């Protein structure tokens, strides 16, 4: 995924509500880097520390399902239902959906199965088996909440994606469920990630989640549809609670990730590429924060805030790529002797070179 597209997806995430003023920074070259700048309390720092590895895992296991793929999978789901219950038997079933993604899948499924209006519209006779449709199931939590509001009836849970162990757990634990059917399987990467500690990890997750644990605990593929990106959570040890993770798919590829009315995504700054021999070190990520320039060395973890004249000097050097061009730029902004300005700028640049925040690829950058 393109880094700027990823940043647009991240910028709409609910996780930023606890980090007001945060700004995403994107560097495209020489190596792509994504960072965030802001004033963070202990809970926010813990949040960012957990979100980084979670983001890496989500990107490594991202499974984007296009509309055409969803249509194909709806046909496969229909075939699974016919295989399990028979086409004639399905004509006696009623169908409903878990909002919101389930409604889209049910619309497709209704056409594939040729469902009648009476099978889709309430009131539903209590003795009639009910097929509950969703786009995916990661833990079964949403299905469990949905079932808690239903009167006792025979139920089939039908969806596009889930892990086989989740489907088995639902059928075993809920006697009302006469079938749990998915079009395709999801992979659980938790056993590979935790190795021999997998069992202990699962129990700890269940203890932390409590009533929100659902039917199954794992780390399935990160699913996204044109209408929905599956929610993920992480444990914040400072806040001592589970929190929602980042959205990764850009708004133009997922309806759910488009900002709600009145909600603004956090700013995304793309770091400019230096045009000349004098410019930011490849180990540096920088961006504007208020009226300051924040510069961070990603190897040493040191960061610096440049204010006032220093911020203007940095902008001039980055924009023009040479000492002389930067002097000419600043001469138009400050009423100061050009010789004094050149000396001050040279001292500023030499200091940042020593700190490995700037780099010089041409010795002629510094004329005597």
Steps between C-alpha positions, in 0.01 A plus 500: 500500500624850416622677815295814444188285447577318825538836677159610370351182644672546835397865521130409532548255790311539826826439687595866447218619725730448797789681332382851406736698279678196355635526144610217271832540316580316176845469344509336159877491433765372532313238705127539575434599862181579687504690829283707731573822686310653792489546876424161654422396857595160643181332371556641151864385497389151602234513230753587230742233626228235452358641178832481313540121518127453449515708183791293370303181562186639336689605187680166478165318518269749329222332304309751289184357347382686189133517396559242228671270753212549744253404228700188423517414869124552538449238230733268692315569826170420327646172376615413853150567637337288228750220565432513876121536502371437146340753268141399578560516875651848467175622346340452842766709676481870576802728457624803691832682534732651759533871417677644315721280283264206535226697326716537188586129496137405555397711201744310278410164653129564447552524125734201482256276693191651341343579839138611517396827663319305771831340602658841554227706663377483860305384683688172509307197628672377820506139380671588170880451486682832465818559298702787650735651240818704547804592292752345743542363850828546687407406857124449478438791736260681266310180431473432874356847562258453213382165636451641850212710361326209325234271636603136507494365145704278272771715345759475224790744505614562140787733410781541249809458719590344834742258665380135511558483877266795552225329303546181701492694829174673406331173408616335823422783741163620368238221478276723287757499218433215257779606266784748470603540136766715331610542141872507580734436791716752681850415621595544867856630532499493883644145533797595281548829682480366857634147450486293817345795683195503274270335754606737778453799267146389414403465863639842585312655210177336616555626856563855381207502258255350746147510360633649176711194416242348267523130414864483389829686544762521225683728257326449165572680174430873496184519292373795305214537254400798286238573768673390822834447671486254787565659839810390689584568863811509716571507871623835635691419821494861623128554444439134601241441231459375145496776241417511130791476262581691185309485174748429220300514176459851351150654496469478122525120529271448800172678579536445874830691507354817353482770770157549652335842456672749729801275554835597352782247449829596659747684272734305272827668397712360219869580557637691199794358307812718505587645158873552557815359659413635844195345663352286778693192604346169387478418872271799561125544507368854540182702479325818604328505837328828562757767412794271579694243302545169681799296380565145620802275447352151461827325591592692816133569594601861571254771396529876473247781477606795283319828564500847353804580283634143538175362354520742207865404440407130491217565252729704274774236498255216432315694232808619307772243576798735519639762734502781244143438384382485862679832573324661204164369623553625857632839382153571363343424837744658747652848502855399594844538348551221249846418636360462852213290368738274308721452805203423725352256248833330450539452877145362518565256216836388644331425833228291336758317289685410819175373653437288185174685429626642171738345248719654232578311180702776331786687670430803279183554702703714739684765300755701691 
